[in-house]
């Protein structure tokens, strides 16, 4: 791991941000009702994790390890994340559509990008990105699992 710029991370972040920007105009029905009950501590952890993932993925270059299973898995999870969003945007845009399992993956909209960045960190031997992804997982995935539990 060395200080620099990661083009792979830039691609991942574009793949992450574009659907989320589109989502702001396509939120599920009743989303605000669920969001207002969000745990504030988890929300802070989530935001810290988001900032850390962006910074540690972009500004620490990948080790030159070539193509590994880790980078293949990272790209696979990001591709599945895009497919998840396509499915959501084609749905009726209900909370059930956003929080239903996708290919057996619970809260896929939160789980898939966390796994992608975790494996990107493992691939690049970027311990800071690995830790950042784990912090993000605690906040982001737990919040979305609570939304899913509220639906049930």
N, C-alpha and C positions, 0 to 999 in steps of 0.2 A: 504494500500500500504506500503510495506516495502522493504528495500534493500535486494537483493538476486538474485536468478537465476530462470527464468521462462522456463520450458521445453515446455510448450504450445507455447510460443513465438518462441522458437528454431524450433519447427515443422513448424510454420507459415513462418518463415524466410527461411527455406529450401524449402518450397512450393513456396515461392516468388522467390528465387534466381535461382533455377534449370532451370525453363523455360526462365528466363532472360539471363542466361549464354548460353543456347541453341540458343536463339534469336540472340545473337551477330554474329552467323554464318548463320542466316536465316532472316536477315533484309528484309523488303519489298523493292521492286523495287522503286527507286527514293527517298528513305528515307532521304538520305543526303541532297537533295534539300530542303526538308521541315525543316530539323534540323538546317540548316545554318541560317534560318530566325527566329529561336527561340528567344523569349524575354529573354534577359540576366538577368533581375531582377527576372522573374519567374523561370528561371533556378537555380538561387542562392537560392531562397525560396524552390524550389523542393529539392535541395541537402541538405539544412539544415534540411528540414522535413525528408528526408531519414535517415540521421545520427541520428536525434532525435528519430525516430520510432525504429530503431535498438537498440539504447542504452536504451531507456525507456521501451521497451518491454522486452528485455533480462534481464536487471539488477534490475528490480523492480518486486518482486514476486506478484502473484495474491492473492487476498484475498481468503480465503477458503470459497467460497460461494456455492460450489457444482455446479451442472448442472443448468444453468439458461437459459432463452430465449436468453440472450445476447451471451452466449458462443455457443449456437446452431446456432444462426444467423452468428456469426463469422466463425464457421467451414463451414457453408453452403456457405458463400461468398468465402471462400478460395477454396472449392471444385468446385464452379462455375468458379473461376479463372483458375483452372487447366483444366477444360473442355473448357474454352475459348481458352487457349493455344493449346490444342489438335486440336481444330477446325482451328486455325490459321496455325499450322504446317502442316496440311493436305491440306491447300488451295494453291493457286497459289502464295501466299506471295506478294500480291500487297498492296499498302497503303489502298485501299478499303477493303481488307480482314482484315487488322489490326484495322481499325477505323470504321467498320460497327457496328451497334448496335448488342448486343448479348442478346437474351431473353428480348428485350426492354430496356436494360441498355445501355445508351450512353457511349462511350469510356470505355468499360468494363475492358480492360486491366489496366486502371488507376483507375477506380471507385471501382472495386471489392476488391482489396487489401486494399485500404483506408478504405472502410466500415468494412472489416474484422478486421483491427487493431483498428478502432474506437470502435467497439463493444467488442473487447478483452479488451480495456481500461475501458469501462463501466462495463463489467463483473468483472474485477479485481479491480474496484474502483481506477484505476490508472489515476489520473488527468493529470499527466505529459504525459502519452501515449495518452490520449484524445486530449490534446493540440497539441502534436506532429503530430498526425494523421490529425488534422485540418490544421496545417501548411503545411503538405505534400499535402493535398487536394488542397489548394490554388495554389501551384506551379504545381504539377503533373497533376491534372485534367484540369487545365486551359490551360497548354501547349498542352495537347492531344486534348482538345476541339478545340483549334486553328488549329491543324493539320486537324481535321475532317472538320472544317469550310473551310479550304483551299481546301480540296478535293471537296467541294460542290461549 
